[in-house]
Amino acid sequence: RKEQPGKLNPAFISQYIELHYMENLYLDHMAEIFNTTPKYFSNYFKKAFGVNFVDYLNKVRLAHARELLRNTTLSVAEIGEKTGYLNASTFASTFKKYYGISPSDFRKQELGA
C-alpha cells in the first residue's frame, strides 16, 4: 500500500530503512519518498527517533555489519560494501567511531582469536 502524501509514519520509515539500508540512502532521497522537504523530514525524524537520520542509518548498517563479521568469512571491505558504505575506509572509521574498535578487531574478538 502506498503512503498518503504528508503522512509520515515512524514504523513505515524504520521498515523502509531496514529494507534499503544497503543502498545509497540520503536525506534528499528520503524526503522525496515521503513527499516532504529534506529539512522537514530531518526535523520529523529527529523528533520521532531521538537521533538524526545519519546516526540512525549508521546504527542499522552497523548492526548488520556486526552480524556479517560474526557469521561470514566476507572481507571487511565486502561487508562495508554490502551494508551500504561507499568504501572500506568509511566503513572502518564509522564502525570504530560507534564501537571503539575496528571491524577486523571486532571479528577477532568475537571469534575468540
Phi and psi restraints in degrees (range 20) as a CNS / XPLOR table:
assign (resid 1 and name C) (resid 2 and name N)
       (resid 2 and name CA) (resid 2 and name C) 1.0 -90.8 20.0 2
assign (resid 2 and name N) (resid 2 and name CA)
       (resid 2 and name C) (resid 3 and name N) 1.0 135.3 20.0 2
assign (resid 2 and name C) (resid 3 and name N)
       (resid 3 and name CA) (resid 3 and name C) 1.0 -67.0 20.0 2
assign (resid 3 and name N) (resid 3 and name CA)
       (resid 3 and name C) (resid 4 and name N) 1.0 141.9 20.0 2
assign (resid 3 and name C) (resid 4 and name N)
       (resid 4 and name CA) (resid 4 and name C) 1.0 -73.6 20.0 2
assign (resid 4 and name N) (resid 4 and name CA)
       (resid 4 and name C) (resid 5 and name N) 1.0 143.1 20.0 2
assign (resid 4 and name C) (resid 5 and name N)
       (resid 5 and name CA) (resid 5 and name C) 1.0 -54.5 20.0 2
assign (resid 5 and name N) (resid 5 and name CA)
       (resid 5 and name C) (resid 6 and name N) 1.0 139.1 20.0 2
assign (resid 5 and name C) (resid 6 and name N)
       (resid 6 and name CA) (resid 6 and name C) 1.0 80.1 20.0 2
assign (resid 6 and name N) (resid 6 and name CA)
       (resid 6 and name C) (resid 7 and name N) 1.0 -4.7 20.0 2
assign (resid 6 and name C) (resid 7 and name N)
       (resid 7 and name CA) (resid 7 and name C) 1.0 -96.7 20.0 2
assign (resid 7 and name N) (resid 7 and name CA)
       (resid 7 and name C) (resid 8 and name N) 1.0 86.3 20.0 2
assign (resid 7 and name C) (resid 8 and name N)
       (resid 8 and name CA) (resid 8 and name C) 1.0 -79.5 20.0 2
assign (resid 8 and name N) (resid 8 and name CA)
       (resid 8 and name C) (resid 9 and name N) 1.0 130.8 20.0 2
assign (resid 8 and name C) (resid 9 and name N)
       (resid 9 and name CA) (resid 9 and name C) 1.0 -131.1 20.0 2
assign (resid 9 and name N) (resid 9 and name CA)
       (resid 9 and name C) (resid 10 and name N) 1.0 114.6 20.0 2
assign (resid 9 and name C) (resid 10 and name N)
       (resid 10 and name CA) (resid 10 and name C) 1.0 -54.4 20.0 2
assign (resid 10 and name N) (resid 10 and name CA)
       (resid 10 and name C) (resid 11 and name N) 1.0 -41.2 20.0 2
assign (resid 10 and name C) (resid 11 and name N)
       (resid 11 and name CA) (resid 11 and name C) 1.0 -63.4 20.0 2
assign (resid 11 and name N) (resid 11 and name CA)
       (resid 11 and name C) (resid 12 and name N) 1.0 -41.5 20.0 2
assign (resid 11 and name C) (resid 12 and name N)
       (resid 12 and name CA) (resid 12 and name C) 1.0 -68.2 20.0 2
assign (resid 12 and name N) (resid 12 and name CA)
       (resid 12 and name C) (resid 13 and name N) 1.0 -40.2 20.0 2
assign (resid 12 and name C) (resid 13 and name N)
       (resid 13 and name CA) (resid 13 and name C) 1.0 -62.7 20.0 2
assign (resid 13 and name N) (resid 13 and name CA)
       (resid 13 and name C) (resid 14 and name N) 1.0 -47.7 20.0 2
assign (resid 13 and name C) (resid 14 and name N)
       (resid 14 and name CA) (resid 14 and name C) 1.0 -66.6 20.0 2
assign (resid 14 and name N) (resid 14 and name CA)
       (resid 14 and name C) (resid 15 and name N) 1.0 -35.7 20.0 2
assign (resid 14 and name C) (resid 15 and name N)
       (resid 15 and name CA) (resid 15 and name C) 1.0 -64.9 20.0 2
assign (resid 15 and name N) (resid 15 and name CA)
       (resid 15 and name C) (resid 16 and name N) 1.0 -42.9 20.0 2
assign (resid 15 and name C) (resid 16 and name N)
       (resid 16 and name CA) (resid 16 and name C) 1.0 -60.4 20.0 2
assign (resid 16 and name N) (resid 16 and name CA)
       (resid 16 and name C) (resid 17 and name N) 1.0 -45.4 20.0 2
assign (resid 16 and name C) (resid 17 and name N)
       (resid 17 and name CA) (resid 17 and name C) 1.0 -63.5 20.0 2
assign (resid 17 and name N) (resid 17 and name CA)
       (resid 17 and name C) (resid 18 and name N) 1.0 -42.8 20.0 2
assign (resid 17 and name C) (resid 18 and name N)
       (resid 18 and name CA) (resid 18 and name C) 1.0 -60.2 20.0 2
assign (resid 18 and name N) (resid 18 and name CA)
       (resid 18 and name C) (resid 19 and name N) 1.0 -36.4 20.0 2
assign (resid 18 and name C) (resid 19 and name N)
       (resid 19 and name CA) (resid 19 and name C) 1.0 -82.6 20.0 2
assign (resid 19 and name N) (resid 19 and name CA)
       (resid 19 and name C) (resid 20 and name N) 1.0 -21.3 20.0 2
assign (resid 19 and name C) (resid 20 and name N)
       (resid 20 and name CA) (resid 20 and name C) 1.0 -123.3 20.0 2
assign (resid 20 and name N) (resid 20 and name CA)
       (resid 20 and name C) (resid 21 and name N) 1.0 9.3 20.0 2
assign (resid 20 and name C) (resid 21 and name N)
       (resid 21 and name CA) (resid 21 and name C) 1.0 -55.3 20.0 2
assign (resid 21 and name N) (resid 21 and name CA)
       (resid 21 and name C) (resid 22 and name N) 1.0 -27.6 20.0 2
assign (resid 21 and name C) (resid 22 and name N)
       (resid 22 and name CA) (resid 22 and name C) 1.0 -79.0 20.0 2
assign (resid 22 and name N) (resid 22 and name CA)
       (resid 22 and name C) (resid 23 and name N) 1.0 -7.9 20.0 2
assign (resid 22 and name C) (resid 23 and name N)
       (resid 23 and name CA) (resid 23 and name C) 1.0 -88.3 20.0 2
assign (resid 23 and name N) (resid 23 and name CA)
       (resid 23 and name C) (resid 24 and name N) 1.0 171.9 20.0 2
assign (resid 23 and name C) (resid 24 and name N)
       (resid 24 and name CA) (resid 24 and name C) 1.0 -81.8 20.0 2
assign (resid 24 and name N) (resid 24 and name CA)
       (resid 24 and name C) (resid 25 and name N) 1.0 77.0 20.0 2
assign (resid 24 and name C) (resid 25 and name N)
       (resid 25 and name CA) (resid 25 and name C) 1.0 -81.7 20.0 2
assign (resid 25 and name N) (resid 25 and name CA)
       (resid 25 and name C) (resid 26 and name N) 1.0 134.5 20.0 2
assign (resid 25 and name C) (resid 26 and name N)
       (resid 26 and name CA) (resid 26 and name C) 1.0 -144.5 20.0 2
assign (resid 26 and name N) (resid 26 and name CA)
       (resid 26 and name C) (resid 27 and name N) 1.0 163.7 20.0 2
assign (resid 26 and name C) (resid 27 and name N)
       (resid 27 and name CA) (resid 27 and name C) 1.0 -53.6 20.0 2
assign (resid 27 and name N) (resid 27 and name CA)
       (resid 27 and name C) (resid 28 and name N) 1.0 -46.4 20.0 2
assign (resid 27 and name C) (resid 28 and name N)
       (resid 28 and name CA) (resid 28 and name C) 1.0 -59.0 20.0 2
assign (resid 28 and name N) (resid 28 and name CA)
       (resid 28 and name C) (resid 29 and name N) 1.0 -41.3 20.0 2
assign (resid 28 and name C) (resid 29 and name N)
       (resid 29 and name CA) (resid 29 and name C) 1.0 -63.1 20.0 2
assign (resid 29 and name N) (resid 29 and name CA)
       (resid 29 and name C) (resid 30 and name N) 1.0 -45.8 20.0 2
assign (resid 29 and name C) (resid 30 and name N)
       (resid 30 and name CA) (resid 30 and name C) 1.0 -64.3 20.0 2
assign (resid 30 and name N) (resid 30 and name CA)
       (resid 30 and name C) (resid 31 and name N) 1.0 -43.2 20.0 2
assign (resid 30 and name C) (resid 31 and name N)
       (resid 31 and name CA) (resid 31 and name C) 1.0 -59.8 20.0 2
assign (resid 31 and name N) (resid 31 and name CA)
       (resid 31 and name C) (resid 32 and name N) 1.0 -41.0 20.0 2
assign (resid 31 and name C) (resid 32 and name N)
       (resid 32 and name CA) (resid 32 and name C) 1.0 -62.1 20.0 2
assign (resid 32 and name N) (resid 32 and name CA)
       (resid 32 and name C) (resid 33 and name N) 1.0 -46.3 20.0 2
assign (resid 32 and name C) (resid 33 and name N)
       (resid 33 and name CA) (resid 33 and name C) 1.0 -60.2 20.0 2
assign (resid 33 and name N) (resid 33 and name CA)
       (resid 33 and name C) (resid 34 and name N) 1.0 -39.1 20.0 2
assign (resid 33 and name C) (resid 34 and name N)
       (resid 34 and name CA) (resid 34 and name C) 1.0 -97.8 20.0 2
assign (resid 34 and name N) (resid 34 and name CA)
       (resid 34 and name C) (resid 35 and name N) 1.0 17.5 20.0 2
assign (resid 34 and name C) (resid 35 and name N)
       (resid 35 and name CA) (resid 35 and name C) 1.0 52.3 20.0 2
assign (resid 35 and name N) (resid 35 and name CA)
       (resid 35 and name C) (resid 36 and name N) 1.0 50.7 20.0 2
assign (resid 35 and name C) (resid 36 and name N)
       (resid 36 and name CA) (resid 36 and name C) 1.0 -147.4 20.0 2
assign (resid 36 and name N) (resid 36 and name CA)
       (resid 36 and name C) (resid 37 and name N) 1.0 178.7 20.0 2
assign (resid 36 and name C) (resid 37 and name N)
       (resid 37 and name CA) (resid 37 and name C) 1.0 -87.2 20.0 2
assign (resid 37 and name N) (resid 37 and name CA)
       (resid 37 and name C) (resid 38 and name N) 1.0 154.8 20.0 2
assign (resid 37 and name C) (resid 38 and name N)
       (resid 38 and name CA) (resid 38 and name C) 1.0 -55.2 20.0 2
assign (resid 38 and name N) (resid 38 and name CA)
       (resid 38 and name C) (resid 39 and name N) 1.0 -40.7 20.0 2
assign (resid 38 and name C) (resid 39 and name N)
       (resid 39 and name CA) (resid 39 and name C) 1.0 -64.0 20.0 2
assign (resid 39 and name N) (resid 39 and name CA)
       (resid 39 and name C) (resid 40 and name N) 1.0 -46.3 20.0 2
assign (resid 39 and name C) (resid 40 and name N)
       (resid 40 and name CA) (resid 40 and name C) 1.0 -63.6 20.0 2
assign (resid 40 and name N) (resid 40 and name CA)
       (resid 40 and name C) (resid 41 and name N) 1.0 -45.6 20.0 2
assign (resid 40 and name C) (resid 41 and name N)
       (resid 41 and name CA) (resid 41 and name C) 1.0 -59.9 20.0 2
assign (resid 41 and name N) (resid 41 and name CA)
       (resid 41 and name C) (resid 42 and name N) 1.0 -45.3 20.0 2
assign (resid 41 and name C) (resid 42 and name N)
       (resid 42 and name CA) (resid 42 and name C) 1.0 -59.4 20.0 2
assign (resid 42 and name N) (resid 42 and name CA)
       (resid 42 and name C) (resid 43 and name N) 1.0 -47.3 20.0 2
assign (resid 42 and name C) (resid 43 and name N)
       (resid 43 and name CA) (resid 43 and name C) 1.0 -64.5 20.0 2
assign (resid 43 and name N) (resid 43 and name CA)
       (resid 43 and name C) (resid 44 and name N) 1.0 -44.4 20.0 2
assign (resid 43 and name C) (resid 44 and name N)
       (resid 44 and name CA) (resid 44 and name C) 1.0 -61.0 20.0 2
assign (resid 44 and name N) (resid 44 and name CA)
       (resid 44 and name C) (resid 45 and name N) 1.0 -45.6 20.0 2
assign (resid 44 and name C) (resid 45 and name N)
       (resid 45 and name CA) (resid 45 and name C) 1.0 -59.1 20.0 2
assign (resid 45 and name N) (resid 45 and name CA)
       (resid 45 and name C) (resid 46 and name N) 1.0 -47.0 20.0 2
assign (resid 45 and name C) (resid 46 and name N)
       (resid 46 and name CA) (resid 46 and name C) 1.0 -61.6 20.0 2
assign (resid 46 and name N) (resid 46 and name CA)
       (resid 46 and name C) (resid 47 and name N) 1.0 -41.1 20.0 2
assign (resid 46 and name C) (resid 47 and name N)
       (resid 47 and name CA) (resid 47 and name C) 1.0 -65.9 20.0 2
assign (resid 47 and name N) (resid 47 and name CA)
       (resid 47 and name C) (resid 48 and name N) 1.0 -44.2 20.0 2
assign (resid 47 and name C) (resid 48 and name N)
       (resid 48 and name CA) (resid 48 and name C) 1.0 -72.8 20.0 2
assign (resid 48 and name N) (resid 48 and name CA)
       (resid 48 and name C) (resid 49 and name N) 1.0 -37.0 20.0 2
assign (resid 48 and name C) (resid 49 and name N)
       (resid 49 and name CA) (resid 49 and name C) 1.0 -110.1 20.0 2
assign (resid 49 and name N) (resid 49 and name CA)
       (resid 49 and name C) (resid 50 and name N) 1.0 -11.7 20.0 2
assign (resid 49 and name C) (resid 50 and name N)
       (resid 50 and name CA) (resid 50 and name C) 1.0 77.6 20.0 2
assign (resid 50 and name N) (resid 50 and name CA)
       (resid 50 and name C) (resid 51 and name N) 1.0 0.2 20.0 2
assign (resid 50 and name C) (resid 51 and name N)
       (resid 51 and name CA) (resid 51 and name C) 1.0 -139.0 20.0 2
assign (resid 51 and name N) (resid 51 and name CA)
       (resid 51 and name C) (resid 52 and name N) 1.0 163.5 20.0 2
assign (resid 51 and name C) (resid 52 and name N)
       (resid 52 and name CA) (resid 52 and name C) 1.0 -78.6 20.0 2
assign (resid 52 and name N) (resid 52 and name CA)
       (resid 52 and name C) (resid 53 and name N) 1.0 165.9 20.0 2
assign (resid 52 and name C) (resid 53 and name N)
       (resid 53 and name CA) (resid 53 and name C) 1.0 -56.6 20.0 2
assign (resid 53 and name N) (resid 53 and name CA)
       (resid 53 and name C) (resid 54 and name N) 1.0 -45.4 20.0 2
assign (resid 53 and name C) (resid 54 and name N)
       (resid 54 and name CA) (resid 54 and name C) 1.0 -63.7 20.0 2
assign (resid 54 and name N) (resid 54 and name CA)
       (resid 54 and name C) (resid 55 and name N) 1.0 -42.5 20.0 2
assign (resid 54 and name C) (resid 55 and name N)
       (resid 55 and name CA) (resid 55 and name C) 1.0 -60.8 20.0 2
assign (resid 55 and name N) (resid 55 and name CA)
       (resid 55 and name C) (resid 56 and name N) 1.0 -45.4 20.0 2
assign (resid 55 and name C) (resid 56 and name N)
       (resid 56 and name CA) (resid 56 and name C) 1.0 -61.8 20.0 2
assign (resid 56 and name N) (resid 56 and name CA)
       (resid 56 and name C) (resid 57 and name N) 1.0 -48.0 20.0 2
assign (resid 56 and name C) (resid 57 and name N)
       (resid 57 and name CA) (resid 57 and name C) 1.0 -60.4 20.0 2
assign (resid 57 and name N) (resid 57 and name CA)
       (resid 57 and name C) (resid 58 and name N) 1.0 -44.0 20.0 2
assign (resid 57 and name C) (resid 58 and name N)
       (resid 58 and name CA) (resid 58 and name C) 1.0 -60.5 20.0 2
assign (resid 58 and name N) (resid 58 and name CA)
       (resid 58 and name C) (resid 59 and name N) 1.0 -42.0 20.0 2
assign (resid 58 and name C) (resid 59 and name N)
       (resid 59 and name CA) (resid 59 and name C) 1.0 -62.8 20.0 2
assign (resid 59 and name N) (resid 59 and name CA)
       (resid 59 and name C) (resid 60 and name N) 1.0 -41.7 20.0 2
assign (resid 59 and name C) (resid 60 and name N)
       (resid 60 and name CA) (resid 60 and name C) 1.0 -64.6 20.0 2
assign (resid 60 and name N) (resid 60 and name CA)
       (resid 60 and name C) (resid 61 and name N) 1.0 -48.6 20.0 2
assign (resid 60 and name C) (resid 61 and name N)
       (resid 61 and name CA) (resid 61 and name C) 1.0 -59.7 20.0 2
assign (resid 61 and name N) (resid 61 and name CA)
       (resid 61 and name C) (resid 62 and name N) 1.0 -45.1 20.0 2
assign (resid 61 and name C) (resid 62 and name N)
       (resid 62 and name CA) (resid 62 and name C) 1.0 -70.2 20.0 2
assign (resid 62 and name N) (resid 62 and name CA)
       (resid 62 and name C) (resid 63 and name N) 1.0 -31.6 20.0 2
assign (resid 62 and name C) (resid 63 and name N)
       (resid 63 and name CA) (resid 63 and name C) 1.0 -62.6 20.0 2
assign (resid 63 and name N) (resid 63 and name CA)
       (resid 63 and name C) (resid 64 and name N) 1.0 -42.7 20.0 2
assign (resid 63 and name C) (resid 64 and name N)
       (resid 64 and name CA) (resid 64 and name C) 1.0 -67.3 20.0 2
assign (resid 64 and name N) (resid 64 and name CA)
       (resid 64 and name C) (resid 65 and name N) 1.0 -39.7 20.0 2
assign (resid 64 and name C) (resid 65 and name N)
       (resid 65 and name CA) (resid 65 and name C) 1.0 -61.5 20.0 2
assign (resid 65 and name N) (resid 65 and name CA)
       (resid 65 and name C) (resid 66 and name N) 1.0 -42.3 20.0 2
assign (resid 65 and name C) (resid 66 and name N)
       (resid 66 and name CA) (resid 66 and name C) 1.0 -60.0 20.0 2
assign (resid 66 and name N) (resid 66 and name CA)
       (resid 66 and name C) (resid 67 and name N) 1.0 -41.9 20.0 2
assign (resid 66 and name C) (resid 67 and name N)
       (resid 67 and name CA) (resid 67 and name C) 1.0 -61.3 20.0 2
assign (resid 67 and name N) (resid 67 and name CA)
       (resid 67 and name C) (resid 68 and name N) 1.0 -44.0 20.0 2
assign (resid 67 and name C) (resid 68 and name N)
       (resid 68 and name CA) (resid 68 and name C) 1.0 -65.9 20.0 2
assign (resid 68 and name N) (resid 68 and name CA)
       (resid 68 and name C) (resid 69 and name N) 1.0 -38.4 20.0 2
assign (resid 68 and name C) (resid 69 and name N)
       (resid 69 and name CA) (resid 69 and name C) 1.0 -63.7 20.0 2
assign (resid 69 and name N) (resid 69 and name CA)
       (resid 69 and name C) (resid 70 and name N) 1.0 -38.4 20.0 2
assign (resid 69 and name C) (resid 70 and name N)
       (resid 70 and name CA) (resid 70 and name C) 1.0 -72.1 20.0 2
assign (resid 70 and name N) (resid 70 and name CA)
       (resid 70 and name C) (resid 71 and name N) 1.0 -40.8 20.0 2
assign (resid 70 and name C) (resid 71 and name N)
       (resid 71 and name CA) (resid 71 and name C) 1.0 -114.0 20.0 2
assign (resid 71 and name N) (resid 71 and name CA)
       (resid 71 and name C) (resid 72 and name N) 1.0 5.5 20.0 2
assign (resid 71 and name C) (resid 72 and name N)
       (resid 72 and name CA) (resid 72 and name C) 1.0 -135.4 20.0 2
assign (resid 72 and name N) (resid 72 and name CA)
       (resid 72 and name C) (resid 73 and name N) 1.0 169.1 20.0 2
assign (resid 72 and name C) (resid 73 and name N)
       (resid 73 and name CA) (resid 73 and name C) 1.0 -105.2 20.0 2
assign (resid 73 and name N) (resid 73 and name CA)
       (resid 73 and name C) (resid 74 and name N) 1.0 14.3 20.0 2
assign (resid 73 and name C) (resid 74 and name N)
       (resid 74 and name CA) (resid 74 and name C) 1.0 -59.0 20.0 2
assign (resid 74 and name N) (resid 74 and name CA)
       (resid 74 and name C) (resid 75 and name N) 1.0 147.7 20.0 2
assign (resid 74 and name C) (resid 75 and name N)
       (resid 75 and name CA) (resid 75 and name C) 1.0 -70.1 20.0 2
assign (resid 75 and name N) (resid 75 and name CA)
       (resid 75 and name C) (resid 76 and name N) 1.0 160.9 20.0 2
assign (resid 75 and name C) (resid 76 and name N)
       (resid 76 and name CA) (resid 76 and name C) 1.0 -57.0 20.0 2
assign (resid 76 and name N) (resid 76 and name CA)
       (resid 76 and name C) (resid 77 and name N) 1.0 -41.9 20.0 2
assign (resid 76 and name C) (resid 77 and name N)
       (resid 77 and name CA) (resid 77 and name C) 1.0 -62.1 20.0 2
assign (resid 77 and name N) (resid 77 and name CA)
       (resid 77 and name C) (resid 78 and name N) 1.0 -42.8 20.0 2
assign (resid 77 and name C) (resid 78 and name N)
       (resid 78 and name CA) (resid 78 and name C) 1.0 -64.4 20.0 2
assign (resid 78 and name N) (resid 78 and name CA)
       (resid 78 and name C) (resid 79 and name N) 1.0 -40.4 20.0 2
assign (resid 78 and name C) (resid 79 and name N)
       (resid 79 and name CA) (resid 79 and name C) 1.0 -65.2 20.0 2
assign (resid 79 and name N) (resid 79 and name CA)
       (resid 79 and name C) (resid 80 and name N) 1.0 -42.8 20.0 2
assign (resid 79 and name C) (resid 80 and name N)
       (resid 80 and name CA) (resid 80 and name C) 1.0 -56.5 20.0 2
assign (resid 80 and name N) (resid 80 and name CA)
       (resid 80 and name C) (resid 81 and name N) 1.0 -45.1 20.0 2
assign (resid 80 and name C) (resid 81 and name N)
       (resid 81 and name CA) (resid 81 and name C) 1.0 -64.0 20.0 2
assign (resid 81 and name N) (resid 81 and name CA)
       (resid 81 and name C) (resid 82 and name N) 1.0 -45.9 20.0 2
assign (resid 81 and name C) (resid 82 and name N)
       (resid 82 and name CA) (resid 82 and name C) 1.0 -65.0 20.0 2
assign (resid 82 and name N) (resid 82 and name CA)
       (resid 82 and name C) (resid 83 and name N) 1.0 -24.2 20.0 2
assign (resid 82 and name C) (resid 83 and name N)
       (resid 83 and name CA) (resid 83 and name C) 1.0 -102.7 20.0 2
assign (resid 83 and name N) (resid 83 and name CA)
       (resid 83 and name C) (resid 84 and name N) 1.0 13.3 20.0 2
assign (resid 83 and name C) (resid 84 and name N)
       (resid 84 and name CA) (resid 84 and name C) 1.0 99.1 20.0 2
assign (resid 84 and name N) (resid 84 and name CA)
       (resid 84 and name C) (resid 85 and name N) 1.0 6.6 20.0 2
assign (resid 84 and name C) (resid 85 and name N)
       (resid 85 and name CA) (resid 85 and name C) 1.0 -89.6 20.0 2
assign (resid 85 and name N) (resid 85 and name CA)
       (resid 85 and name C) (resid 86 and name N) 1.0 140.7 20.0 2
assign (resid 85 and name C) (resid 86 and name N)
       (resid 86 and name CA) (resid 86 and name C) 1.0 -72.6 20.0 2
assign (resid 86 and name N) (resid 86 and name CA)
       (resid 86 and name C) (resid 87 and name N) 1.0 -26.7 20.0 2
assign (resid 86 and name C) (resid 87 and name N)
       (resid 87 and name CA) (resid 87 and name C) 1.0 -152.6 20.0 2
assign (resid 87 and name N) (resid 87 and name CA)
       (resid 87 and name C) (resid 88 and name N) 1.0 165.1 20.0 2
assign (resid 87 and name C) (resid 88 and name N)
       (resid 88 and name CA) (resid 88 and name C) 1.0 -64.0 20.0 2
assign (resid 88 and name N) (resid 88 and name CA)
       (resid 88 and name C) (resid 89 and name N) 1.0 -35.6 20.0 2
assign (resid 88 and name C) (resid 89 and name N)
       (resid 89 and name CA) (resid 89 and name C) 1.0 -71.1 20.0 2
assign (resid 89 and name N) (resid 89 and name CA)
       (resid 89 and name C) (resid 90 and name N) 1.0 -36.7 20.0 2
assign (resid 89 and name C) (resid 90 and name N)
       (resid 90 and name CA) (resid 90 and name C) 1.0 -63.6 20.0 2
assign (resid 90 and name N) (resid 90 and name CA)
       (resid 90 and name C) (resid 91 and name N) 1.0 -44.2 20.0 2
assign (resid 90 and name C) (resid 91 and name N)
       (resid 91 and name CA) (resid 91 and name C) 1.0 -58.9 20.0 2
assign (resid 91 and name N) (resid 91 and name CA)
       (resid 91 and name C) (resid 92 and name N) 1.0 -51.0 20.0 2
assign (resid 91 and name C) (resid 92 and name N)
       (resid 92 and name CA) (resid 92 and name C) 1.0 -61.6 20.0 2
assign (resid 92 and name N) (resid 92 and name CA)
       (resid 92 and name C) (resid 93 and name N) 1.0 -44.3 20.0 2
assign (resid 92 and name C) (resid 93 and name N)
       (resid 93 and name CA) (resid 93 and name C) 1.0 -69.8 20.0 2
assign (resid 93 and name N) (resid 93 and name CA)
       (resid 93 and name C) (resid 94 and name N) 1.0 -36.4 20.0 2
assign (resid 93 and name C) (resid 94 and name N)
       (resid 94 and name CA) (resid 94 and name C) 1.0 -67.3 20.0 2
assign (resid 94 and name N) (resid 94 and name CA)
       (resid 94 and name C) (resid 95 and name N) 1.0 -43.5 20.0 2
assign (resid 94 and name C) (resid 95 and name N)
       (resid 95 and name CA) (resid 95 and name C) 1.0 -57.9 20.0 2
assign (resid 95 and name N) (resid 95 and name CA)
       (resid 95 and name C) (resid 96 and name N) 1.0 -47.1 20.0 2
assign (resid 95 and name C) (resid 96 and name N)
       (resid 96 and name CA) (resid 96 and name C) 1.0 -65.4 20.0 2
assign (resid 96 and name N) (resid 96 and name CA)
       (resid 96 and name C) (resid 97 and name N) 1.0 -37.9 20.0 2
assign (resid 96 and name C) (resid 97 and name N)
       (resid 97 and name CA) (resid 97 and name C) 1.0 -61.0 20.0 2
assign (resid 97 and name N) (resid 97 and name CA)
       (resid 97 and name C) (resid 98 and name N) 1.0 -42.2 20.0 2
assign (resid 97 and name C) (resid 98 and name N)
       (resid 98 and name CA) (resid 98 and name C) 1.0 -82.1 20.0 2
assign (resid 98 and name N) (resid 98 and name CA)
       (resid 98 and name C) (resid 99 and name N) 1.0 -33.8 20.0 2
assign (resid 98 and name C) (resid 99 and name N)
       (resid 99 and name CA) (resid 99 and name C) 1.0 -114.5 20.0 2
assign (resid 99 and name N) (resid 99 and name CA)
       (resid 99 and name C) (resid 100 and name N) 1.0 -7.1 20.0 2
assign (resid 99 and name C) (resid 100 and name N)
       (resid 100 and name CA) (resid 100 and name C) 1.0 71.7 20.0 2
assign (resid 100 and name N) (resid 100 and name CA)
       (resid 100 and name C) (resid 101 and name N) 1.0 17.2 20.0 2
assign (resid 100 and name C) (resid 101 and name N)
       (resid 101 and name CA) (resid 101 and name C) 1.0 -151.9 20.0 2
assign (resid 101 and name N) (resid 101 and name CA)
       (resid 101 and name C) (resid 102 and name N) 1.0 147.7 20.0 2
assign (resid 101 and name C) (resid 102 and name N)
       (resid 102 and name CA) (resid 102 and name C) 1.0 -74.7 20.0 2
assign (resid 102 and name N) (resid 102 and name CA)
       (resid 102 and name C) (resid 103 and name N) 1.0 157.4 20.0 2
assign (resid 102 and name C) (resid 103 and name N)
       (resid 103 and name CA) (resid 103 and name C) 1.0 -57.4 20.0 2
assign (resid 103 and name N) (resid 103 and name CA)
       (resid 103 and name C) (resid 104 and name N) 1.0 -40.1 20.0 2
assign (resid 103 and name C) (resid 104 and name N)
       (resid 104 and name CA) (resid 104 and name C) 1.0 -69.8 20.0 2
assign (resid 104 and name N) (resid 104 and name CA)
       (resid 104 and name C) (resid 105 and name N) 1.0 -37.3 20.0 2
assign (resid 104 and name C) (resid 105 and name N)
       (resid 105 and name CA) (resid 105 and name C) 1.0 -67.5 20.0 2
assign (resid 105 and name N) (resid 105 and name CA)
       (resid 105 and name C) (resid 106 and name N) 1.0 -37.2 20.0 2
assign (resid 105 and name C) (resid 106 and name N)
       (resid 106 and name CA) (resid 106 and name C) 1.0 -59.3 20.0 2
assign (resid 106 and name N) (resid 106 and name CA)
       (resid 106 and name C) (resid 107 and name N) 1.0 -46.2 20.0 2
assign (resid 106 and name C) (resid 107 and name N)
       (resid 107 and name CA) (resid 107 and name C) 1.0 -61.0 20.0 2
assign (resid 107 and name N) (resid 107 and name CA)
       (resid 107 and name C) (resid 108 and name N) 1.0 -46.6 20.0 2
assign (resid 107 and name C) (resid 108 and name N)
       (resid 108 and name CA) (resid 108 and name C) 1.0 -59.0 20.0 2
assign (resid 108 and name N) (resid 108 and name CA)
       (resid 108 and name C) (resid 109 and name N) 1.0 -44.8 20.0 2
assign (resid 108 and name C) (resid 109 and name N)
       (resid 109 and name CA) (resid 109 and name C) 1.0 -61.4 20.0 2
assign (resid 109 and name N) (resid 109 and name CA)
       (resid 109 and name C) (resid 110 and name N) 1.0 -45.4 20.0 2
assign (resid 109 and name C) (resid 110 and name N)
       (resid 110 and name CA) (resid 110 and name C) 1.0 -66.1 20.0 2
assign (resid 110 and name N) (resid 110 and name CA)
       (resid 110 and name C) (resid 111 and name N) 1.0 -34.6 20.0 2
assign (resid 110 and name C) (resid 111 and name N)
       (resid 111 and name CA) (resid 111 and name C) 1.0 -87.8 20.0 2
assign (resid 111 and name N) (resid 111 and name CA)
       (resid 111 and name C) (resid 112 and name N) 1.0 2.5 20.0 2
assign (resid 111 and name C) (resid 112 and name N)
       (resid 112 and name CA) (resid 112 and name C) 1.0 68.2 20.0 2
assign (resid 112 and name N) (resid 112 and name CA)
       (resid 112 and name C) (resid 113 and name N) 1.0 27.1 20.0 2
